Amino acid sequence: MKSSVDVPAATTIVAALIGGALLGIVGALLSIPVAAAIQLIVSEVVLPRQEHH
């Protein structure tokens, strides 16, 4: 998954396990793009705001 959505392997595994536990197969499949979106939000919004303070 690192090459297609730029999510580290450990994050992919944890996201798939959590998504699978909550929503089954569909949750496991949807959890990887959600993890990529969360990672993007954190890197583009949260971290730059902390650098300015």
C-alpha distance matrix in Angstrom:
0.0 3.8 5.5 5.4 6.0 6.7 6.3 7.4 6.9 10.3 9.8 7.1 9.8 12.7 11.8 11.4 14.6 16.4 15.6 16.6 19.7 20.8 20.2 19.4 17.0 16.9 16.2 13.2 11.8 13.0 12.0 8.3 9.9 12.8 11.2 10.0 13.6 15.2 13.7 14.9 18.3 18.8 18.2 20.3 22.9 23.5 23.3 25.4 28.0 28.3 28.9 31.9 33.8
3.8 0.0 3.8 5.7 5.8 4.3 4.8 5.5 6.5 10.0 9.7 8.4 11.4 13.8 13.3 13.8 16.8 18.3 18.0 19.4 22.2 23.2 23.0 22.5 20.4 20.2 19.0 16.2 15.0 15.6 14.2 10.5 11.6 14.1 11.8 9.9 13.6 14.8 12.5 13.6 17.1 17.2 16.0 18.3 21.2 21.8 21.0 23.0 25.9 26.0 26.2 29.3 31.3
5.5 3.8 0.0 3.8 6.0 5.5 7.9 9.1 10.1 13.7 13.4 11.8 14.7 17.3 16.5 16.7 19.9 21.5 20.7 22.0 25.1 25.9 25.3 24.6 22.1 21.7 21.1 18.4 16.6 17.2 16.5 12.7 13.0 16.1 14.4 11.9 15.2 17.1 14.8 15.1 18.8 19.4 17.8 19.4 22.7 23.8 22.9 24.4 27.5 28.0 27.9 30.8 33.1
5.4 5.7 3.8 0.0 3.8 5.9 8.2 10.6 11.6 14.9 13.8 11.7 14.9 17.2 15.6 15.6 19.2 20.4 19.0 20.5 23.7 24.2 23.1 22.7 20.0 19.1 18.8 16.5 14.1 14.5 14.4 10.7 10.3 13.7 13.0 10.3 13.1 15.7 14.2 14.0 17.6 18.8 17.7 18.9 21.9 23.3 23.1 24.4 27.3 28.2 28.4 31.1 33.4
6.0 5.8 6.0 3.8 0.0 3.8 5.6 9.0 10.7 13.4 11.5 10.0 13.6 15.2 13.3 14.0 17.6 18.2 16.9 19.0 21.9 22.0 21.3 21.4 19.2 18.0 17.1 15.2 13.1 12.6 12.0 8.4 7.5 10.5 9.5 6.6 9.4 11.9 10.4 10.3 13.8 15.1 14.3 15.5 18.4 19.7 19.7 21.2 23.9 24.8 25.3 27.9 30.1
6.7 4.3 5.5 5.9 3.8 0.0 3.8 6.5 9.2 11.8 10.3 9.9 13.4 14.9 13.7 15.1 18.2 18.9 18.4 20.5 23.2 23.5 23.4 23.5 21.6 20.7 19.3 17.2 15.8 15.4 13.9 10.3 10.1 12.3 10.2 7.3 10.5 12.0 9.4 9.7 13.4 13.9 12.4 14.3 17.4 18.3 17.6 19.3 22.2 22.7 22.9 25.8 28.0
6.3 4.8 7.9 8.2 5.6 3.8 0.0 3.8 6.5 8.4 6.5 6.5 10.0 11.2 10.2 11.9 14.8 15.4 15.3 17.5 19.9 20.4 20.7 20.8 19.4 18.8 16.9 14.6 13.9 13.6 11.4 8.0 9.0 10.4 7.6 5.9 9.6 10.3 7.9 9.6 12.9 12.8 12.2 14.7 17.2 17.5 17.1 19.4 21.9 22.1 22.7 25.8 27.5
7.4 5.5 9.1 10.6 9.0 6.5 3.8 0.0 3.8 5.6 5.4 6.3 8.9 10.2 10.7 12.3 14.5 15.6 16.3 18.1 20.1 21.2 21.9 21.8 20.5 20.6 18.5 15.8 15.8 16.0 13.4 10.4 12.2 13.3 9.9 9.3 12.9 12.7 10.0 12.4 15.4 14.5 13.8 16.8 19.3 18.9 18.0 20.6 23.2 22.7 23.3 26.6 28.1
6.9 6.5 10.1 11.6 10.7 9.2 6.5 3.8 0.0 3.8 5.4 5.0 6.3 8.7 9.9 10.6 12.4 14.3 15.2 16.3 18.3 20.0 20.7 20.0 18.6 19.3 17.4 14.3 14.7 15.7 13.1 10.4 13.2 14.4 11.3 11.5 15.2 15.1 13.0 15.7 18.5 17.6 17.4 20.4 22.7 22.1 21.4 24.3 26.7 26.1 26.8 30.2 31.4
10.3 10.0 13.7 14.9 13.4 11.8 8.4 5.6 3.8 0.0 3.8 5.4 5.2 6.2 8.5 9.9 10.7 12.3 14.1 15.3 16.6 18.4 19.8 19.3 18.7 19.5 17.1 14.2 15.5 16.2 13.0 11.2 14.3 14.5 11.2 12.4 15.7 14.7 12.9 16.2 18.4 17.0 17.3 20.6 22.4 21.2 20.7 23.9 25.9 24.9 26.0 29.5 30.3
9.8 9.7 13.4 13.8 11.5 10.3 6.5 5.4 5.4 3.8 0.0 3.8 5.5 5.2 5.9 8.4 9.9 10.5 11.8 13.8 15.3 16.4 17.6 17.8 17.3 17.5 14.7 12.4 13.5 13.4 10.0 8.4 11.1 10.9 7.4 9.0 12.1 11.0 9.6 13.0 15.0 13.9 14.6 17.8 19.3 18.3 18.3 21.5 23.3 22.7 24.1 27.3 28.2
7.1 8.4 11.8 11.7 10.0 9.9 6.5 6.3 5.0 5.4 3.8 0.0 3.8 5.6 5.2 6.0 8.6 10.0 10.3 11.8 14.1 15.3 15.9 15.5 14.4 14.7 12.5 9.6 10.3 11.0 8.2 6.0 9.3 10.2 7.5 8.9 12.2 12.1 11.3 14.1 16.4 16.2 16.8 19.6 21.3 20.9 21.0 24.0 25.9 25.7 27.0 30.1 31.2
9.8 11.4 14.7 14.9 13.6 13.4 10.0 8.9 6.3 5.2 5.5 3.8 0.0 3.8 5.5 5.2 6.2 8.6 9.9 10.4 12.2 14.3 15.2 14.3 13.6 14.8 12.6 9.4 11.2 12.5 9.7 8.7 12.4 12.8 10.4 12.4 15.6 15.0 14.4 17.6 19.6 19.0 19.9 22.8 24.3 23.5 23.7 26.9 28.6 28.0 29.5 32.7 33.5
12.7 13.8 17.3 17.2 15.2 14.9 11.2 10.2 8.7 6.2 5.2 5.6 3.8 0.0 3.8 5.5 5.2 6.2 8.5 9.8 10.6 12.4 14.1 14.0 14.2 15.1 12.1 9.8 12.3 12.7 9.2 9.3 12.8 12.0 9.5 12.4 14.9 13.5 13.4 16.9 18.2 17.3 18.8 21.8 22.7 21.5 22.0 25.4 26.7 26.0 27.9 31.0 31.4
11.8 13.3 16.5 15.6 13.3 13.7 10.2 10.7 9.9 8.5 5.9 5.2 5.5 3.8 0.0 3.8 5.5 5.2 5.9 8.3 9.8 10.6 11.7 12.2 12.2 12.3 9.2 7.3 9.4 9.1 5.5 6.2 9.4 8.4 6.5 9.7 11.9 11.0 11.6 14.8 16.0 15.8 17.5 20.1 20.9 20.2 21.2 24.3 25.5 25.3 27.4 30.2 30.9
11.4 13.8 16.7 15.6 14.0 15.1 11.9 12.3 10.6 9.9 8.4 6.0 5.2 5.5 3.8 0.0 3.8 5.5 5.1 5.8 8.4 9.9 10.2 9.6 9.0 9.8 7.4 4.4 7.0 8.2 5.7 6.5 10.2 10.2 9.2 11.9 14.2 14.1 14.8 17.6 19.1 19.2 20.8 23.2 24.2 23.7 24.7 27.8 29.1 29.0 31.0 33.8 34.6
14.6 16.8 19.9 19.2 17.6 18.2 14.8 14.5 12.4 10.7 9.9 8.6 6.2 5.2 5.5 3.8 0.0 3.8 5.5 5.1 6.1 8.6 10.1 9.2 9.9 11.5 8.9 6.6 10.1 11.2 8.7 10.2 13.7 13.1 11.9 15.0 17.1 16.3 17.1 20.2 21.4 21.1 22.9 25.6 26.2 25.3 26.3 29.6 30.6 30.2 32.4 35.3 35.7
16.4 18.3 21.5 20.4 18.2 18.9 15.4 15.6 14.3 12.3 10.5 10.0 8.6 6.2 5.2 5.5 3.8 0.0 3.8 5.4 5.1 6.2 8.6 9.2 10.8 11.5 8.0 7.4 10.8 10.7 7.8 10.3 13.2 11.6 10.7 14.4 15.7 14.4 15.9 19.0 19.5 19.2 21.6 24.1 24.3 23.2 24.6 27.9 28.6 28.2 30.7 33.4 33.6
15.6 18.0 20.7 19.0 16.9 18.4 15.3 16.3 15.2 14.1 11.8 10.3 9.9 8.5 5.9 5.1 5.5 3.8 0.0 3.8 5.5 5.2 5.8 6.8 8.0 7.9 4.3 4.5 7.6 7.3 5.3 8.6 11.0 9.7 10.0 13.4 14.4 14.0 15.9 18.5 19.0 19.5 21.9 23.8 24.1 23.6 25.3 28.3 29.1 29.2 31.7 34.1 34.7
16.6 19.4 22.0 20.5 19.0 20.5 17.5 18.1 16.3 15.3 13.8 11.8 10.4 9.8 8.3 5.8 5.1 5.4 3.8 0.0 3.8 5.5 5.4 4.2 5.6 7.3 5.1 4.3 8.0 9.2 8.2 10.8 13.6 13.0 13.3 16.4 17.8 17.6 19.2 21.9 22.7 23.1 25.3 27.3 27.8 27.3 28.8 31.9 32.7 32.8 35.1 37.7 38.2
19.7 22.2 25.1 23.7 21.9 23.2 19.9 20.1 18.3 16.6 15.3 14.1 12.2 10.6 9.8 8.4 6.1 5.1 5.5 3.8 0.0 3.8 6.0 5.8 8.7 10.2 7.7 8.0 11.6 12.2 10.7 13.7 16.4 15.1 15.2 18.6 19.8 18.9 20.7 23.6 23.9 24.0 26.5 28.7 28.8 27.8 29.5 32.8 33.2 33.0 35.6 38.2 38.3
20.8 23.2 25.9 24.2 22.0 23.5 20.4 21.2 20.0 18.4 16.4 15.3 14.3 12.4 10.6 9.9 8.6 6.2 5.2 5.5 3.8 0.0 3.8 6.1 9.3 9.5 6.6 8.5 11.7 11.2 10.1 13.6 15.6 13.7 14.5 18.0 18.4 17.6 20.0 22.6 22.5 22.9 25.7 27.5 27.2 26.5 28.6 31.6 31.8 31.9 34.7 37.0 37.1
20.2 23.0 25.3 23.1 21.3 23.4 20.7 21.9 20.7 19.8 17.6 15.9 15.2 14.1 11.7 10.2 10.1 8.6 5.8 5.4 6.0 3.8 0.0 3.8 6.6 6.1 4.4 7.2 9.6 9.3 9.6 13.1 14.7 13.4 15.0 18.0 18.4 18.3 20.8 22.9 23.1 24.1 26.7 28.2 28.1 27.9 30.0 32.8 33.2 33.7 36.3 38.5 38.9
19.4 22.5 24.6 22.7 21.4 23.5 20.8 21.8 20.0 19.3 17.8 15.5 14.3 14.0 12.2 9.6 9.2 9.2 6.8 4.2 5.8 6.1 3.8 0.0 3.8 5.5 5.3 6.3 8.8 10.1 10.5 13.4 15.6 15.1 16.3 19.1 20.1 20.3 22.3 24.6 25.2 26.1 28.4 30.1 30.5 30.2 32.0 34.9 35.6 36.0 38.4 40.8 41.3
17.0 20.4 22.1 20.0 19.2 21.6 19.4 20.5 18.6 18.7 17.3 14.4 13.6 14.2 12.2 9.0 9.9 10.8 8.0 5.6 8.7 9.3 6.6 3.8 0.0 3.8 5.4 5.1 6.3 8.7 9.9 12.0 14.1 14.5 15.8 18.0 19.4 20.2 21.9 23.9 25.0 26.1 28.0 29.6 30.4 30.5 32.1 34.8 35.9 36.4 38.5 41.0 41.9
16.9 20.2 21.7 19.1 18.0 20.7 18.8 20.6 19.3 19.5 17.5 14.7 14.8 15.1 12.3 9.8 11.5 11.5 7.9 7.3 10.2 9.5 6.1 5.5 3.8 0.0 3.8 5.4 5.2 6.1 8.4 10.8 12.0 12.3 14.4 16.4 17.1 18.3 20.3 21.9 22.8 24.4 26.3 27.5 28.2 28.6 30.5 33.0 33.9 34.8 37.0 39.2 40.2
16.2 19.0 21.1 18.8 17.1 19.3 16.9 18.5 17.4 17.1 14.7 12.5 12.6 12.1 9.2 7.4 8.9 8.0 4.3 5.1 7.7 6.6 4.4 5.3 5.4 3.8 0.0 3.8 5.4 5.1 5.8 9.0 10.6 10.0 11.6 14.3 15.0 15.5 17.7 19.6 20.3 21.5 23.7 25.1 25.6 25.6 27.5 30.2 31.0 31.6 34.0 36.2 37.0
13.2 16.2 18.4 16.5 15.2 17.2 14.6 15.8 14.3 14.2 12.4 9.6 9.4 9.8 7.3 4.4 6.6 7.4 4.5 4.3 8.0 8.5 7.2 6.3 5.1 5.4 3.8 0.0 3.8 5.6 5.3 7.3 10.0 10.2 10.9 13.3 15.0 15.5 16.9 19.2 20.4 21.3 23.1 24.9 25.8 25.8 27.2 30.0 31.2 31.6 33.6 36.2 37.1
11.8 15.0 16.6 14.1 13.1 15.8 13.9 15.8 14.7 15.5 13.5 10.3 11.2 12.3 9.4 7.0 10.1 10.8 7.6 8.0 11.6 11.7 9.6 8.8 6.3 5.2 5.4 3.8 0.0 3.8 5.6 6.4 8.1 9.5 10.9 12.3 13.9 15.4 16.7 18.3 19.9 21.3 22.7 24.1 25.3 25.9 27.3 29.7 31.1 31.9 33.7 36.1 37.4
13.0 15.6 17.2 14.5 12.6 15.4 13.6 16.0 15.7 16.2 13.4 11.0 12.5 12.7 9.1 8.2 11.2 10.7 7.3 9.2 12.2 11.2 9.3 10.1 8.7 6.1 5.1 5.6 3.8 0.0 3.8 5.6 5.9 6.5 8.8 10.4 11.1 12.6 14.5 15.8 17.0 18.7 20.4 21.5 22.4 23.1 24.8 27.1 28.3 29.3 31.3 33.4 34.7
12.0 14.2 16.5 14.4 12.0 13.9 11.4 13.4 13.1 13.0 10.0 8.2 9.7 9.2 5.5 5.7 8.7 7.8 5.3 8.2 10.7 10.1 9.6 10.5 9.9 8.4 5.8 5.3 5.6 3.8 0.0 3.8 5.7 5.0 6.0 8.6 9.8 10.3 12.1 14.1 15.2 16.3 18.1 19.8 20.6 20.7 22.3 24.9 26.1 26.7 28.7 31.1 32.2
8.3 10.5 12.7 10.7 8.4 10.3 8.0 10.4 10.4 11.2 8.4 6.0 8.7 9.3 6.2 6.5 10.2 10.3 8.6 10.8 13.7 13.6 13.1 13.4 12.0 10.8 9.0 7.3 6.4 5.6 3.8 0.0 3.8 5.4 5.1 6.3 8.7 9.9 10.5 12.4 14.3 15.4 16.5 18.3 19.7 20.1 21.2 23.6 25.3 25.9 27.5 30.1 31.5
9.9 11.6 13.0 10.3 7.5 10.1 9.0 12.2 13.2 14.3 11.1 9.3 12.4 12.8 9.4 10.2 13.7 13.2 11.0 13.6 16.4 15.6 14.7 15.6 14.1 12.0 10.6 10.0 8.1 5.9 5.7 3.8 0.0 3.8 5.4 4.9 6.2 8.6 9.7 10.4 12.3 14.2 15.3 16.3 17.7 18.8 20.1 22.1 23.8 24.9 26.4 28.7 30.3
12.8 14.1 16.1 13.7 10.5 12.3 10.4 13.3 14.4 14.5 10.9 10.2 12.8 12.0 8.4 10.2 13.1 11.6 9.7 13.0 15.1 13.7 13.4 15.1 14.5 12.3 10.0 10.2 9.5 6.5 5.0 5.4 3.8 0.0 3.8 5.4 5.0 6.2 8.5 9.8 10.6 12.3 14.2 15.3 16.0 16.6 18.5 20.7 21.8 22.9 24.9 27.0 28.3
11.2 11.8 14.4 13.0 9.5 10.2 7.6 9.9 11.3 11.2 7.4 7.5 10.4 9.5 6.5 9.2 11.9 10.7 10.0 13.3 15.2 14.5 15.0 16.3 15.8 14.4 11.6 10.9 10.9 8.8 6.0 5.1 5.4 3.8 0.0 3.8 5.4 5.1 6.1 8.6 9.9 10.6 12.2 14.2 15.2 15.2 16.5 19.1 20.5 21.0 22.9 25.4 26.6
10.0 9.9 11.9 10.3 6.6 7.3 5.9 9.3 11.5 12.4 9.0 8.9 12.4 12.4 9.7 11.9 15.0 14.4 13.4 16.4 18.6 18.0 18.0 19.1 18.0 16.4 14.3 13.3 12.3 10.4 8.6 6.3 4.9 5.4 3.8 0.0 3.8 5.5 5.1 6.2 8.7 9.9 10.5 12.1 13.9 14.7 15.5 17.7 19.6 20.5 21.8 24.3 26.0
13.6 13.6 15.2 13.1 9.4 10.5 9.6 12.9 15.2 15.7 12.1 12.2 15.6 14.9 11.9 14.2 17.1 15.7 14.4 17.8 19.8 18.4 18.4 20.1 19.4 17.1 15.0 15.0 13.9 11.1 9.8 8.7 6.2 5.0 5.4 3.8 0.0 3.8 5.4 5.1 6.2 8.6 9.9 10.5 11.6 12.9 14.5 16.3 17.7 19.2 20.8 22.8 24.5
15.2 14.8 17.1 15.7 11.9 12.0 10.3 12.7 15.1 14.7 11.0 12.1 15.0 13.5 11.0 14.1 16.3 14.4 14.0 17.6 18.9 17.6 18.3 20.3 20.2 18.3 15.5 15.5 15.4 12.6 10.3 9.9 8.6 6.2 5.1 5.5 3.8 0.0 3.8 5.4 5.1 6.2 8.6 10.0 10.3 10.5 12.4 14.8 15.8 16.7 18.8 20.9 22.1
13.7 12.5 14.8 14.2 10.4 9.4 7.9 10.0 13.0 12.9 9.6 11.3 14.4 13.4 11.6 14.8 17.1 15.9 15.9 19.2 20.7 20.0 20.8 22.3 21.9 20.3 17.7 16.9 16.7 14.5 12.1 10.5 9.7 8.5 6.1 5.1 5.4 3.8 0.0 3.8 5.5 5.2 6.1 8.5 10.0 10.0 10.7 13.2 15.0 15.5 17.0 19.6 21.1
14.9 13.6 15.1 14.0 10.3 9.7 9.6 12.4 15.7 16.2 13.0 14.1 17.6 16.9 14.8 17.6 20.2 19.0 18.5 21.9 23.6 22.6 22.9 24.6 23.9 21.9 19.6 19.2 18.3 15.8 14.1 12.4 10.4 9.8 8.6 6.2 5.1 5.4 3.8 0.0 3.8 5.5 5.2 5.9 8.1 9.6 10.3 11.8 13.9 15.2 16.3 18.5 20.5
18.3 17.1 18.8 17.6 13.8 13.4 12.9 15.4 18.5 18.4 15.0 16.4 19.6 18.2 16.0 19.1 21.4 19.5 19.0 22.7 23.9 22.5 23.1 25.2 25.0 22.8 20.3 20.4 19.9 17.0 15.2 14.3 12.3 10.6 9.9 8.7 6.2 5.1 5.5 3.8 0.0 3.8 5.6 5.3 5.5 7.0 9.0 10.4 11.6 13.3 15.0 16.7 18.4
18.8 17.2 19.4 18.8 15.1 13.9 12.8 14.5 17.6 17.0 13.9 16.2 19.0 17.3 15.8 19.2 21.1 19.2 19.5 23.1 24.0 22.9 24.1 26.1 26.1 24.4 21.5 21.3 21.3 18.7 16.3 15.4 14.2 12.3 10.6 9.9 8.6 6.2 5.2 5.5 3.8 0.0 3.8 5.7 5.6 4.8 6.2 8.8 10.0 10.7 12.6 14.9 16.2
18.2 16.0 17.8 17.7 14.3 12.4 12.2 13.8 17.4 17.3 14.6 16.8 19.9 18.8 17.5 20.8 22.9 21.6 21.9 25.3 26.5 25.7 26.7 28.4 28.0 26.3 23.7 23.1 22.7 20.4 18.1 16.5 15.3 14.2 12.2 10.5 9.9 8.6 6.1 5.2 5.6 3.8 0.0 3.8 6.0 6.2 5.5 7.3 9.9 10.6 11.3 13.9 15.9
20.3 18.3 19.4 18.9 15.5 14.3 14.7 16.8 20.4 20.6 17.8 19.6 22.8 21.8 20.1 23.2 25.6 24.1 23.8 27.3 28.7 27.5 28.2 30.1 29.6 27.5 25.1 24.9 24.1 21.5 19.8 18.3 16.3 15.3 14.2 12.1 10.5 10.0 8.5 5.9 5.3 5.7 3.8 0.0 3.8 6.3 6.5 6.4 8.8 10.8 11.4 13.0 15.5
22.9 21.2 22.7 21.9 18.4 17.4 17.2 19.3 22.7 22.4 19.3 21.3 24.3 22.7 20.9 24.2 26.2 24.3 24.1 27.8 28.8 27.2 28.1 30.5 30.4 28.2 25.6 25.8 25.3 22.4 20.6 19.7 17.7 16.0 15.2 13.9 11.6 10.3 10.0 8.1 5.5 5.6 6.0 3.8 0.0 3.8 5.9 5.8 6.4 9.0 10.6 11.6 13.5
23.5 21.8 23.8 23.3 19.7 18.3 17.5 18.9 22.1 21.2 18.3 20.9 23.5 21.5 20.2 23.7 25.3 23.2 23.6 27.3 27.8 26.5 27.9 30.2 30.5 28.6 25.6 25.8 25.9 23.1 20.7 20.1 18.8 16.6 15.2 14.7 12.9 10.5 10.0 9.6 7.0 4.8 6.2 6.3 3.8 0.0 3.8 5.7 5.4 6.5 9.1 10.7 11.7
23.3 21.0 22.9 23.1 19.7 17.6 17.1 18.0 21.4 20.7 18.3 21.0 23.7 22.0 21.2 24.7 26.3 24.6 25.3 28.8 29.5 28.6 30.0 32.0 32.1 30.5 27.5 27.2 27.3 24.8 22.3 21.2 20.1 18.5 16.5 15.5 14.5 12.4 10.7 10.3 9.0 6.2 5.5 6.5 5.9 3.8 0.0 3.8 5.4 5.1 6.4 9.1 10.5
25.4 23.0 24.4 24.4 21.2 19.3 19.4 20.6 24.3 23.9 21.5 24.0 26.9 25.4 24.3 27.8 29.6 27.9 28.3 31.9 32.8 31.6 32.8 34.9 34.8 33.0 30.2 30.0 29.7 27.1 24.9 23.6 22.1 20.7 19.1 17.7 16.3 14.8 13.2 11.8 10.4 8.8 7.3 6.4 5.8 5.7 3.8 0.0 3.8 5.4 5.1 6.7 9.3
28.0 25.9 27.5 27.3 23.9 22.2 21.9 23.2 26.7 25.9 23.3 25.9 28.6 26.7 25.5 29.1 30.6 28.6 29.1 32.7 33.2 31.8 33.2 35.6 35.9 33.9 31.0 31.2 31.1 28.3 26.1 25.3 23.8 21.8 20.5 19.6 17.7 15.8 15.0 13.9 11.6 10.0 9.9 8.8 6.4 5.4 5.4 3.8 0.0 3.8 5.5 5.5 7.1
28.3 26.0 28.0 28.2 24.8 22.7 22.1 22.7 26.1 24.9 22.7 25.7 28.0 26.0 25.3 29.0 30.2 28.2 29.2 32.8 33.0 31.9 33.7 36.0 36.4 34.8 31.6 31.6 31.9 29.3 26.7 25.9 24.9 22.9 21.0 20.5 19.2 16.7 15.5 15.2 13.3 10.7 10.6 10.8 9.0 6.5 5.1 5.4 3.8 0.0 3.8 5.5 5.6
28.9 26.2 27.9 28.4 25.3 22.9 22.7 23.3 26.8 26.0 24.1 27.0 29.5 27.9 27.4 31.0 32.4 30.7 31.7 35.1 35.6 34.7 36.3 38.4 38.5 37.0 34.0 33.6 33.7 31.3 28.7 27.5 26.4 24.9 22.9 21.8 20.8 18.8 17.0 16.3 15.0 12.6 11.3 11.4 10.6 9.1 6.4 5.1 5.5 3.8 0.0 3.8 5.6
31.9 29.3 30.8 31.1 27.9 25.8 25.8 26.6 30.2 29.5 27.3 30.1 32.7 31.0 30.2 33.8 35.3 33.4 34.1 37.7 38.2 37.0 38.5 40.8 41.0 39.2 36.2 36.2 36.1 33.4 31.1 30.1 28.7 27.0 25.4 24.3 22.8 20.9 19.6 18.5 16.7 14.9 13.9 13.0 11.6 10.7 9.1 6.7 5.5 5.5 3.8 0.0 3.8
33.8 31.3 33.1 33.4 30.1 28.0 27.5 28.1 31.4 30.3 28.2 31.2 33.5 31.4 30.9 34.6 35.7 33.6 34.7 38.2 38.3 37.1 38.9 41.3 41.9 40.2 37.0 37.1 37.4 34.7 32.2 31.5 30.3 28.3 26.6 26.0 24.5 22.1 21.1 20.5 18.4 16.2 15.9 15.5 13.5 11.7 10.5 9.3 7.1 5.6 5.6 3.8 0.0
